[in-house]
Every structure is written in structure tokens, then in C-alpha cells.
Amino acid sequence: MSIPARYQHILDSVSYAVVTMDLNCRVTYLNERAKVFLKGRGRDHYRVGIEAEAILPLAAPQARKAMQTEEFQRGDGRIVDRGDELFFEITPLMADGVMAGAVVSLQRPERFEELATKLDSHRRLVKQLQTIFDASSDGIWVCDGDGTVISINRASEQINGIRAESVIGRNVDTIVHSGMVDRSVTLEVLRCKEQVSIMQHIKRTDKELLVTGTPAFDEKGAINLVVVNERDVTDLNRLKSNLENMTRAKEKAQDELTGFMMLELEQAGIVAESKAMRKLLTTAVKLAQLDASGILLLGESGTGKSLAAKFIHKNSPRRDKPFLSINCAALPESLFEAELFGHEKGAFTGAAERGKIGLIGLAGEGTLFLDEVGELPLAVQAKLLKCLDEKEYLPVGGRTYKKMQCSIIAATNRDLELMVQKRRFREDLFYRLNTFALSIPPLRERVEDIFELASHYIKVYNEKYGQSKRITTRTLDIFQAYAFPGNVRELVNIIKKGVALHDGEVLDDFFEDALHPPHKVSSTHELSLNQELDRTERMVLQRAMTACSTTRQMARLLGTSQPTIVRKLKKHGFSLQ
């Protein structure tokens, strides 16, 4: 099918190449644009009648195949594809409603792009993308696969203190060399071929940026774009610095507060120069501030468990509420339950007519300290456990349960685990009281505290008795060489006696004699076993009296019974009063 000459000048005037072919894929027409295209690519052997594959190696085979389809034969078919340089479109050539061949139209890609830019939809999309690009609070750079800057947004202009036109078209390598930035993430991305994040310093604005470069790859796997995101972290770093300064200030304040706390401790008779005691008291403060329940104070007799209990109470939210203490070893079993829980009037012989409020009730929302809890009678242990579990108790002779509001702190110098094994202490109560165990070290294991303790109590008793007694380093050597089986209580008692009874101003000799009395060996004719035993017994009792305040405590310290202690004291004319 040939094209009339009067139409050929029209086809020669269009901007794209046109080639027609018949049903056998032989060329029937080429317009002038097609001839220019073919000549420019060394295909000047074109002519009408030639096989179309000879001049259109990509399009002609597709046209031949398409003309076999029903869609093309109806005149509805259309193929759009591209070669290395041009886009092409294949459509059926119809004559009187019958397919007579095919038309191949070829056009440069940039022509399509030029036309696309005129579309309203394209313009709207470009405007939207540009709005998003400029609205970002983060800086954005776009570079090509060689590192040449294609575009930057407004935020990046502000962050870097530059104008877009001063960098667009420049390679990032030259920008680094100019000193505008100290390093380029684009160069890192081009080298690593993966996303890279770096910290970047902008000299012009003195800003610190977190910069992330992300590569975009073409269909061949080569980088054709690098998109760089800049986030100004200068303020964040400033906040971090301020936070670090605040943290240091807080730590300083805590150190000062600790100093005040230690001063308060010293005023209360608690000295914590040793690492062990400081650690113990730090833990005690934490538990106190948490208002933790189930605190068990462990330690030998005289280590200061009652002082520690008061310290916990004073640092807890209950500090303004009552603090009551009961020595579980000091009450007979028959009265203990009534003392702890209270009793109604007439509950037992000798009970007050109006009844009595127990210590749990009197403590209210405060703290009840159970000292020597290992001495609790088993019957009372069961009722105490029920009270702790259910937060309520029944007074002796009462019918109505009362709410328990106080916190319980317990203390003992006994091995409760061993007592549990021997069935002398309830296992369930042991675990209920022993949620947080604080073990107070004996004085012989915290020798760093001895000097401060001695200085504190000499000052206390000098003021009390109107004295001006003092010690030298000799006393410190004496104290540090002594085991202090009665712990702090023994130290306090010996200082009290020294300040009150010693005639001289310096107490060194008194402490030497009291803690290391001379041992005189009798001559052979005076030697008497009974006399030696009495002398040793007398010396042991004196030391125990220094360390203890009750005959029960002396009995536990010396490993004997309380009646035996009473008898021995009477024998030697001693009295604890």
C-alpha cells in the first residue's frame, strides 16, 4: 500500500520518524525524519521494498509478530518500547477496515519528556515533590553518580549557610577541598556503594550534623544518584552537654547530702568511715526511701542494730510517725502476745480494766522494731506471721480484728537459719521477715570506725560529766588490738567509765588497764586453783558487764544460762545497776 504524494509532505513535516511496512514486513514508506535517523546510524541502504529487519532490527520483529494477532488485525493493537536511543511505537496500518501492514513511529526520549512537562498532572506532581523537598526540616542534597551536586533544599541552605546556586553543578570533592565541610558522605557512599552515616562539622555555621547518604542504583547496578540527608544535632549535643553538667551537679549535691547524712549519723552515734558500713548505710537509705517491708538486721550483740533501725525509720516516709521498739528477749512468753497485740479488759488475770493497746496499735503508721526476734515464742511467731500476711491482728480476748498500719523491722544476733533447721523458729516467718537482710559487721571488722567512734563518745561524755578527757594514738593502738567481743556497746561503756572515773586528763592508762589487765602469777606457796579460777571468772564477768546491759545478754555472750550469771554476779559482789 503506497501513500499518496499529496500526504507525503505532511508526514515529512512531523518531528518523529515514520516507517511503514506491508504484511510481509517489507518497507513501503519512510518519511524524511526516518531517513535522517537511519543515515545517522549507518543504515543508508534503506529503500522501499527492503526487508524491514535490515533497518529496524528491534522494531521489525515485534511488528511481524504483532500482525499475527487478532488484536492487530482488528486495528486495536499497539506496542510501545524503546531501543538504546529512541522510543518506538508500532500500530496496525488499516485500509478499508482491513489490516494492510504496520506503522513504526520513532522519537527521541527527551521529546517525550519535553511533552510530559507540559501536562498538568506532571506539573502538579513536580510542584508537590518540590514542596516536600523544601518543606523538610532536614537538609537534603541530591548528587549524581559522579558526585556532582544536582540539587539541595532550603533547609540545607540554612544549615550550611550557603545558596543553592553556589554548589549546584560542583563536585563534592571540590566542596570538601574548599573547606566548606570537613568530610563528604557522598564520597563515602560512592566508595562503599552502600548507605553511610557520618558526623559532619560545618565551619561556616559551626554546626554539628548527622549526615546519611543513600545510594540509588540503575538497572545495571551502577550508582546514578546519592541522596544525602542532613540533621542538625548541635542543639541535641548542647542538651546532652547540659544534661551531663546537671548529672555532675546532682552527683555533687548527693555527695554533699551524703556528707550531711554522715554528720547526722555521727550525731546519732553511727559512724561509717569503713567501706563496709558505708555500703550498708547506702543500702539502708534506699530501702528506707522505698518504705520497704521485710528488713532484717543481722549482727552480733552490741553492733548497733537498734541505731540502724532508727536510721531507717528517720529516712523513710514514716519519719514523722512513731518509732517503737520491743526487746523480744526481755518479756516472758505469757505477756508477750498481750504486749504486742494488746488486750481487751478482763482478758486474763491482772489485765487492765480498760484493756490495753498493743505496740502494733501504738505504732500506728510508724515503725515497730522487733529486737532479738529470734527469742519470740513459737506460739507468738504463728500469730505474728498471720498479722504480717493479712495486715490485721486480734487483741488478746478480742473479737474484732484491727488493721495493722505500721512497718516492721526485725533484728537478731542468732543464726535464724540454724534455728529453723532445729524447729525453734518458723521457716515461713523467717522468709517473711528476711526479704531484705542487712548484716552489720562487728567492730573488729571495721577498725577504721574505732577512732571516730571513740572521739565521738569521749566528746559526748565530756559534755555530760563536765570533763575534758582526751586520748592519744596509744589508745587507738590499744583499741585496734582488742577484739571487742561486745562490739560498739562495749566500746561505749568503757569510754563512759573512763571519762567518769579516771582521775587523769589522758585516758590511755585507764583503757590499757581495763582491756589488758596485768596477769600476776602467784608464788608457788600462794598458788591456788580456786583462787586462779575466781580471778579469771571475775575478769571475764567484768568484761561482759562492759559489753552488755542485761544479764540475759551476758548469758548469751558467755554461753551460759541467765540464772548462772545472776549467781556469779552475786558471788563477786557485782551489779549491772
C-alpha positions as CSV (number, residue, x, y, z in Angstrom):
1,M,0.0,0.0,0.0
2,S,1.5,3.3,-1.1
3,I,0.9,6.7,0.4
4,P,-0.4,9.4,-2.0
5,A,2.1,12.1,-2.8
6,R,-0.2,14.9,-1.5
7,Y,0.1,13.4,2.0
8,Q,3.8,12.7,2.0
9,H,4.8,16.3,2.6
10,I,2.6,16.2,5.8
11,L,4.5,13.2,7.1
12,D,7.8,14.7,6.2
13,S,7.0,17.7,8.4
14,V,6.4,15.8,11.6
15,S,9.1,15.7,14.4
16,Y,9.3,11.9,14.6
17,A,10.4,9.2,12.1
18,V,7.8,7.1,10.4
19,V,8.3,3.8,8.6
20,T,5.5,1.7,7.1
21,M,5.7,-2.0,6.0
22,D,3.3,-4.4,4.3
23,L,2.1,-7.7,5.7
24,N,5.4,-9.4,4.7
25,C,7.4,-6.8,6.7
26,R,8.8,-5.1,3.5
27,V,9.2,-1.3,3.7
28,T,6.6,0.6,1.8
29,Y,7.4,4.1,3.0
30,L,9.9,6.2,5.0
31,N,9.5,9.9,5.8
32,E,12.4,12.4,5.9
33,R,12.9,12.1,9.6
34,A,13.3,8.3,9.2
35,K,15.9,8.8,6.5
36,V,17.9,11.2,8.6
37,F,17.7,8.8,11.6
38,L,18.9,5.8,9.5
39,K,21.7,7.7,7.8
40,G,23.0,9.0,11.1
41,R,23.3,5.4,12.3
42,G,25.0,4.0,9.2
43,R,21.9,2.5,7.7
44,D,21.9,4.4,4.4
45,H,21.0,1.2,2.5
46,Y,17.3,1.9,3.2
47,R,14.8,1.8,0.3
48,V,11.2,0.9,-0.3
49,G,10.8,-2.9,-0.7
50,I,13.7,-3.8,1.6
51,E,13.1,-6.2,4.5
52,A,12.2,-4.1,7.5
53,E,14.5,-6.1,9.8
54,A,17.5,-4.7,7.8
55,I,16.9,-1.2,9.0
56,L,14.8,-1.7,12.2
57,P,16.3,-4.7,13.9
58,L,14.4,-4.2,17.2
59,A,11.0,-2.9,16.0
60,A,10.5,-5.0,12.8
61,P,10.5,-8.5,14.5
62,Q,7.9,-7.2,17.0
63,A,5.8,-5.8,14.2
64,R,5.9,-9.1,12.3
65,K,4.8,-11.0,15.4
66,A,2.1,-8.4,16.3
67,M,0.5,-8.6,12.8
68,Q,-0.3,-12.3,13.5
69,T,-2.5,-11.3,16.5
70,E,-6.3,-10.8,16.3
71,E,-5.9,-7.6,18.2
72,F,-3.8,-6.0,15.5
73,Q,-5.9,-7.5,12.7
74,R,-8.9,-5.7,14.2
75,G,-6.9,-2.5,14.2
76,D,-6.9,-2.3,18.1
77,G,-3.3,-3.3,18.7
78,R,-0.4,-1.1,19.9
79,I,3.2,-1.7,21.1
80,V,5.4,0.8,22.8
81,D,9.0,0.0,23.5
82,R,12.5,1.6,23.4
83,G,15.9,0.9,22.0
84,D,19.2,2.3,23.1
85,E,18.5,5.8,21.9
86,L,14.8,6.1,20.8
87,F,11.3,5.2,21.8
88,F,9.2,3.4,19.2
89,E,5.5,2.8,18.7
90,I,4.0,0.1,16.5
91,T,0.4,0.3,15.3
92,P,-1.6,-1.5,12.6
93,L,-1.9,0.1,9.1
94,M,-5.6,-0.3,8.2
95,A,-7.1,0.2,4.7
96,D,-10.9,0.0,4.3
97,G,-11.1,-1.8,7.7
98,V,-8.6,-4.4,6.7
99,M,-5.0,-4.6,8.1
100,A,-2.6,-3.8,5.3
101,G,0.6,-3.7,7.3
102,A,2.1,-1.8,10.2
103,V,3.4,1.7,11.1
104,V,6.5,2.2,13.2
105,S,7.0,5.7,14.8
106,L,10.3,6.6,16.4
107,Q,11.0,9.5,18.7
108,R,13.8,10.8,20.9
109,P,13.2,10.2,24.7
110,E,13.8,13.9,25.5
111,R,11.0,14.8,23.2
112,F,8.6,12.8,25.3
113,E,10.0,14.3,28.5
114,E,9.5,17.8,26.9
115,L,5.9,17.0,26.2
116,A,5.4,15.4,29.6
117,T,6.4,18.6,31.3
118,K,3.5,20.4,29.6
119,L,1.0,18.1,31.2
120,D,-1.0,19.5,34.1
121,S,-0.6,16.2,36.0
122,H,3.2,16.4,35.6
123,R,3.3,20.0,36.7
124,R,1.2,19.2,39.8
125,L,3.5,16.2,40.7
126,V,6.6,18.3,40.2
127,K,5.1,21.0,42.4
128,Q,4.2,18.5,45.1
129,L,7.7,17.0,45.1
130,Q,9.4,20.3,45.2
131,T,7.1,21.4,48.1
132,I,8.0,18.2,50.1
133,F,11.7,18.7,49.2
134,D,11.8,22.3,50.5
135,A,9.4,21.7,53.5
136,S,11.7,19.1,55.1
137,S,13.3,20.4,58.2
138,D,16.3,18.2,57.4
139,G,18.8,19.3,54.8
140,I,18.7,17.2,51.6
141,W,21.4,17.1,48.9
142,V,21.0,15.1,45.6
143,C,24.2,14.2,43.7
144,D,24.7,12.2,40.5
145,G,26.7,9.0,40.2
146,D,29.9,11.1,39.8
147,G,29.4,13.1,42.9
148,T,28.2,16.3,41.2
149,V,25.5,18.2,43.1
150,I,22.2,18.2,41.3
151,S,20.0,19.9,43.9
152,I,19.8,21.0,47.6
153,N,16.7,22.1,49.6
154,R,16.1,25.3,51.6
155,A,16.9,23.6,54.9
156,S,20.3,22.6,53.7
157,E,20.9,26.2,52.6
158,Q,20.2,27.5,56.1
159,I,22.1,24.7,57.9
160,N,25.2,25.2,55.7
161,G,24.9,29.0,55.3
162,I,25.1,28.8,51.5
163,R,23.0,29.4,48.4
164,A,22.0,26.5,46.2
165,E,23.4,28.1,43.1
166,S,26.8,28.2,44.7
167,V,27.1,24.4,44.9
168,I,24.8,23.0,42.2
169,G,26.9,21.7,39.4
170,R,30.0,21.4,41.6
171,N,31.6,18.1,42.5
172,V,31.5,17.3,46.3
173,D,35.2,16.7,46.2
174,T,35.9,20.3,45.4
175,I,33.5,21.4,48.1
176,V,35.5,19.4,50.7
177,H,38.7,20.9,49.4
178,S,37.3,24.4,49.7
179,G,36.9,23.9,53.4
180,M,33.1,24.3,53.5
181,V,32.8,20.9,55.2
182,D,35.3,18.6,56.8
183,R,34.2,15.5,55.0
184,S,31.7,14.2,52.5
185,V,29.3,11.3,52.9
186,T,28.7,11.3,49.2
187,L,32.3,10.3,48.5
188,E,32.0,7.6,51.2
189,V,28.8,6.2,49.5
190,L,30.4,6.2,46.1
191,R,33.4,4.3,47.5
192,C,31.4,1.8,49.7
193,K,28.4,1.5,47.4
194,E,26.1,1.3,50.4
195,Q,24.3,3.6,52.9
196,V,26.7,5.5,55.1
197,S,26.2,7.8,58.2
198,I,28.8,10.2,59.5
199,M,29.2,13.2,61.8
200,Q,30.0,16.4,59.9
201,H,31.2,19.8,61.1
202,I,30.1,22.9,59.1
203,K,32.8,25.5,59.6
204,R,30.7,28.4,58.3
205,T,27.8,27.9,60.7
206,D,29.7,26.0,63.4
207,K,27.0,23.3,63.4
208,E,27.3,19.5,64.0
209,L,25.4,17.4,61.5
210,L,24.4,13.8,61.5
211,V,24.6,13.1,57.7
212,T,23.3,9.9,56.0
213,G,24.0,9.2,52.3
214,T,21.8,6.7,50.5
215,P,22.7,5.4,47.0
216,A,20.2,4.8,44.2
217,F,21.2,2.2,41.5
218,D,20.3,1.9,37.9
219,E,19.2,-1.3,36.1
220,K,22.9,-2.2,35.6
221,G,23.7,-1.9,39.3
222,A,25.6,1.3,38.9
223,I,25.0,4.3,41.3
224,N,23.2,7.0,39.4
225,L,22.1,9.1,42.4
226,V,23.2,9.7,46.0
227,V,20.5,11.2,48.3
228,V,22.1,12.9,51.4
229,N,20.0,13.7,54.5
230,E,21.4,16.2,57.0
231,R,20.1,16.5,60.6
232,D,21.3,19.4,62.8
233,V,22.3,17.8,66.1
234,T,24.0,20.9,67.5
235,D,21.1,21.6,69.9
236,L,21.0,17.9,70.8
237,N,24.6,17.9,71.6
238,R,24.1,21.1,73.7
239,L,21.3,19.4,75.6
240,K,23.5,16.4,76.1
241,S,26.2,18.6,77.5
242,N,23.7,20.4,79.7
243,L,22.4,17.0,80.9
244,E,25.9,15.9,81.7
245,N,26.5,19.1,83.7
246,M,23.3,18.6,85.5
247,T,24.3,15.0,86.3
248,R,27.6,16.2,87.7
249,A,25.8,18.8,89.7
250,K,23.4,16.2,91.0
251,E,26.3,13.9,92.0
252,K,28.0,16.8,93.7
253,A,24.7,17.6,95.6
254,Q,24.4,13.9,96.5
255,D,27.9,13.9,97.8
256,E,27.2,17.0,99.9
257,L,23.9,15.4,101.1
258,T,25.9,12.3,101.9
259,G,28.2,14.5,104.0
260,F,25.2,15.9,105.8
261,M,23.8,12.4,106.3
262,M,27.1,11.2,107.7
263,L,27.1,14.2,110.1
264,E,23.6,13.3,111.2
265,L,24.7,9.7,111.6
266,E,27.6,10.8,113.8
267,Q,25.2,12.8,116.0
268,A,23.1,9.7,116.3
269,G,26.1,7.6,117.3
270,I,26.5,5.8,114.0
271,V,30.0,6.1,112.5
272,A,30.6,4.9,108.9
273,E,34.2,5.5,107.9
274,S,34.7,1.9,106.8
275,K,33.7,0.8,103.3
276,A,31.5,-2.0,104.7
277,M,29.5,0.4,106.9
278,R,29.1,3.0,104.1
279,K,27.8,0.3,101.8
280,L,25.4,-1.0,104.4
281,L,24.0,2.5,105.1
282,T,23.7,3.3,101.4
283,T,21.5,0.2,101.1
284,A,19.6,1.1,104.2
285,V,18.8,4.5,102.8
286,K,17.5,3.0,99.5
287,L,15.3,0.6,101.4
288,A,14.1,3.4,103.7
289,Q,13.1,5.7,100.9
290,L,11.3,2.8,99.2
291,D,9.4,2.2,102.5
292,A,10.4,-1.5,102.0
293,S,9.0,-4.1,104.3
294,G,10.7,-7.3,105.5
295,I,14.0,-5.7,106.6
296,L,16.0,-8.0,108.9
297,L,19.1,-6.6,110.7
298,L,21.7,-9.2,111.5
299,G,24.7,-8.8,113.7
300,E,26.4,-9.7,116.9
301,S,25.2,-8.2,120.2
302,G,26.3,-4.6,120.5
303,T,26.8,-3.8,116.8
304,G,24.2,-1.1,116.8
305,K,21.1,-2.8,115.3
306,S,18.7,-0.6,117.1
307,L,20.5,2.5,115.9
308,A,20.3,1.2,112.3
309,A,16.6,0.6,112.7
310,K,16.1,4.2,113.9
311,F,18.2,5.4,111.0
312,I,16.0,3.5,108.5
313,H,12.9,4.9,110.1
314,K,14.2,8.5,110.1
315,N,15.0,8.2,106.3
316,S,11.6,6.7,105.4
317,P,8.3,8.3,104.6
318,R,7.2,7.3,108.1
319,R,9.8,9.6,109.7
320,D,7.1,11.8,111.3
321,K,5.3,8.8,112.7
322,P,6.1,6.9,115.9
323,F,9.1,4.6,116.3
324,L,8.6,1.9,118.9
325,S,10.9,-0.8,120.0
326,I,10.5,-4.1,121.9
327,N,13.2,-6.5,123.0
328,C,11.7,-9.9,122.4
329,A,14.1,-11.5,124.9
330,A,13.0,-9.2,127.8
331,L,9.4,-10.3,128.1
332,P,8.1,-13.6,129.5
333,E,6.1,-15.6,127.0
334,S,2.9,-15.3,129.0
335,L,2.8,-11.5,128.5
336,F,4.4,-11.2,125.1
337,E,1.3,-11.6,123.0
338,A,-0.7,-9.0,125.0
339,E,2.2,-6.6,124.8
340,L,2.5,-6.9,121.0
341,F,-1.2,-7.1,120.1
342,G,-2.9,-5.5,123.1
343,H,-5.7,-7.0,125.1
344,E,-9.3,-6.3,126.0
345,K,-10.4,-5.7,129.5
346,G,-10.5,-8.8,131.7
347,A,-8.8,-10.9,129.1
348,F,-6.6,-12.5,131.7
349,T,-5.8,-12.3,135.4
350,G,-4.2,-8.9,136.1
351,A,-5.4,-7.4,132.8
352,A,-6.2,-3.7,133.0
353,E,-9.9,-2.9,133.4
354,R,-10.0,-0.8,130.3
355,G,-7.8,-3.1,128.3
356,K,-4.6,-2.0,126.6
357,I,-3.5,-1.0,123.1
358,G,-0.6,-3.2,121.9
359,L,2.7,-2.0,120.4
360,I,1.4,-2.6,116.8
361,G,-1.6,-0.3,117.5
362,L,0.5,2.3,119.3
363,A,3.0,2.4,116.4
364,G,0.1,3.5,114.1
365,E,1.6,4.3,110.7
366,G,5.1,4.4,112.1
367,T,7.7,1.7,112.6
368,L,7.8,-1.2,115.1
369,F,11.3,-2.6,115.8
370,L,11.4,-6.2,117.0
371,D,14.8,-6.6,118.6
372,E,16.1,-10.1,119.3
373,V,13.3,-11.5,117.2
374,G,14.9,-14.9,117.5
375,E,13.6,-15.1,121.1
376,L,10.0,-15.0,120.0
377,P,7.9,-17.8,121.4
378,L,6.7,-20.2,118.7
379,A,3.1,-19.5,119.6
380,V,3.6,-15.8,119.1
381,Q,5.5,-16.5,115.9
382,A,2.5,-18.0,114.2
383,K,0.3,-15.0,115.2
384,L,2.9,-12.5,114.0
385,L,3.1,-14.3,110.7
386,K,-0.7,-14.1,110.3
387,C,-0.6,-10.4,111.2
388,L,2.2,-9.7,108.6
389,D,0.4,-11.7,105.8
390,E,-3.1,-10.3,106.4
391,K,-2.2,-6.9,107.7
392,E,-4.6,-7.3,110.6
393,Y,-4.4,-8.7,114.2
394,L,-6.7,-9.8,117.0
395,P,-6.0,-8.4,120.5
396,V,-6.0,-10.9,123.4
397,G,-9.5,-11.5,124.4
398,G,-10.9,-9.5,121.5
399,R,-13.4,-10.5,118.8
400,T,-12.8,-7.8,116.2
401,Y,-9.7,-7.7,114.0
402,K,-7.8,-4.5,113.8
403,K,-5.8,-3.2,110.8
404,M,-2.0,-3.2,111.0
405,Q,-0.6,0.0,109.6
406,C,3.0,0.1,110.8
407,S,6.1,-1.2,109.2
408,I,8.1,-4.0,110.9
409,I,11.9,-4.0,111.2
410,A,13.4,-7.1,112.9
411,A,16.8,-7.8,114.3
412,T,18.7,-10.7,115.8
413,N,22.1,-11.9,116.8
414,R,21.0,-15.5,116.4
415,D,21.5,-17.8,113.4
416,L,17.9,-18.0,112.4
417,E,18.5,-20.5,109.6
418,L,20.0,-22.9,112.1
419,M,17.1,-22.3,114.4
420,V,14.7,-23.1,111.5
421,Q,16.5,-26.4,111.0
422,K,16.2,-27.2,114.7
423,R,12.5,-26.2,114.5
424,R,12.9,-23.4,117.0
425,F,11.9,-20.7,114.5
426,R,9.2,-20.9,111.9
427,E,10.5,-21.2,108.4
428,D,7.7,-19.2,106.8
429,L,8.1,-16.3,109.3
430,F,11.9,-16.4,108.6
431,Y,11.3,-15.8,104.9
432,R,8.6,-13.2,105.7
433,L,11.0,-11.2,107.8
434,N,14.1,-11.8,105.7
435,T,13.1,-10.1,102.4
436,F,16.0,-7.6,102.8
437,A,18.8,-8.7,105.1
438,L,21.3,-6.1,106.3
439,S,24.3,-7.6,108.1
440,I,26.1,-5.2,110.4
441,P,29.8,-6.1,110.7
442,P,31.3,-6.5,114.2
443,L,33.6,-3.7,115.4
444,R,36.7,-5.9,114.9
445,E,36.0,-6.0,111.2
446,R,35.6,-2.2,110.9
447,V,38.6,-0.9,112.7
448,E,38.5,2.2,110.5
449,D,35.5,3.3,112.6
450,I,37.1,2.9,116.0
451,F,38.9,6.2,116.2
452,E,35.8,8.2,115.1
453,L,33.6,6.3,117.5
454,A,35.9,6.9,120.3
455,S,36.3,10.6,119.5
456,H,32.5,11.0,119.3
457,Y,31.7,9.3,122.6
458,I,34.5,11.0,124.5
459,K,33.0,14.3,123.4
460,V,29.5,13.1,124.4
461,Y,30.5,12.1,127.9
462,N,32.9,15.0,128.4
463,E,29.9,17.3,127.9
464,K,27.6,15.1,130.1
465,Y,30.1,14.9,133.0
466,G,31.7,18.3,132.6
467,Q,35.1,16.8,131.8
468,S,37.9,17.4,129.3
469,K,39.4,14.0,128.9
470,R,41.3,13.0,125.8
471,I,43.2,10.2,124.2
472,T,46.4,9.8,122.2
473,T,47.4,7.4,119.4
474,R,48.3,5.0,122.1
475,T,44.6,4.5,122.9
476,L,44.0,3.9,119.2
477,D,46.6,1.1,119.2
478,I,45.0,-0.4,122.3
479,F,41.5,-0.4,120.8
480,Q,42.7,-1.8,117.5
481,A,44.5,-4.6,119.2
482,Y,41.4,-5.5,121.2
483,A,38.7,-7.8,119.8
484,F,35.8,-6.0,121.4
485,P,33.5,-9.1,121.8
486,G,30.8,-6.7,123.0
487,N,31.3,-4.5,119.9
488,V,30.2,-0.9,119.9
489,R,28.3,-1.3,123.2
490,E,31.5,-2.4,124.9
491,L,33.5,0.5,123.4
492,V,30.9,3.0,124.6
493,N,30.7,1.5,128.1
494,I,34.4,1.6,128.6
495,I,34.7,5.2,127.4
496,K,31.8,6.2,129.6
497,K,33.6,4.7,132.6
498,G,36.9,6.2,131.7
499,V,35.5,9.7,131.4
500,A,33.5,9.4,134.6
501,L,36.0,7.6,136.8
502,H,39.6,8.2,135.7
503,D,41.4,11.0,137.5
504,G,43.9,12.0,134.8
505,E,43.2,14.0,131.7
506,V,44.6,11.4,129.3
507,L,42.7,8.1,129.3
508,D,45.4,5.9,127.7
509,D,46.4,4.2,131.0
510,F,42.8,3.6,132.0
511,F,42.0,1.8,128.7
512,E,45.2,-0.2,128.9
513,D,44.3,-1.5,132.4
514,A,40.7,-2.1,131.6
515,L,41.2,-4.0,128.4
516,H,44.6,-5.7,129.2
517,P,44.8,-6.1,132.9
518,P,48.2,-7.4,134.1
519,H,48.3,-11.1,134.9
520,K,50.2,-11.7,138.1
521,V,51.4,-15.2,138.7
522,S,51.2,-16.2,142.3
523,S,54.2,-17.7,144.0
524,T,54.3,-21.4,144.4
525,H,53.3,-21.4,148.0
526,E,50.4,-19.0,147.3
527,L,49.2,-20.8,144.2
528,S,45.6,-22.0,144.5
529,L,43.5,-23.4,141.7
530,N,40.3,-22.0,143.2
531,Q,41.9,-18.5,143.5
532,E,43.0,-18.5,139.9
533,L,39.6,-19.7,138.7
534,D,37.9,-17.0,140.8
535,R,40.3,-14.3,139.5
536,T,39.7,-15.4,135.8
537,E,35.9,-15.7,136.4
538,R,35.9,-12.2,137.9
539,M,37.8,-10.7,135.0
540,V,35.5,-12.4,132.4
541,L,32.4,-11.1,134.2
542,Q,33.9,-7.5,134.3
543,R,34.5,-7.6,130.5
544,A,31.0,-9.0,129.9
545,M,29.5,-6.3,132.1
546,T,31.3,-3.7,130.0
547,A,29.8,-5.2,126.8
548,C,26.3,-5.9,128.0
549,S,23.5,-4.1,129.7
550,T,21.4,-7.1,130.9
551,T,22.1,-10.5,132.5
552,R,20.3,-12.2,129.5
553,Q,22.8,-10.5,127.1
554,M,25.7,-11.6,129.4
555,A,24.4,-15.1,129.4
556,R,24.2,-15.3,125.6
557,L,27.7,-13.7,125.2
558,L,29.3,-16.1,127.7
559,G,27.3,-19.2,126.5
560,T,25.6,-20.0,129.8
561,S,22.3,-19.5,131.5
562,Q,20.9,-16.3,132.9
563,P,20.4,-17.7,136.4
564,T,24.1,-18.7,136.4
565,I,25.1,-15.2,135.5
566,V,22.9,-13.8,138.3
567,R,24.5,-16.2,140.8
568,K,28.1,-15.4,139.7
569,L,27.5,-11.6,139.9
570,K,26.2,-12.0,143.4
571,K,29.1,-14.2,144.4
572,H,31.6,-11.5,143.3
573,G,29.6,-8.6,144.6
574,F,28.9,-7.2,141.1
575,S,25.8,-5.3,139.9
576,L,24.8,-4.0,136.5
577,Q,23.0,-1.1,138.0
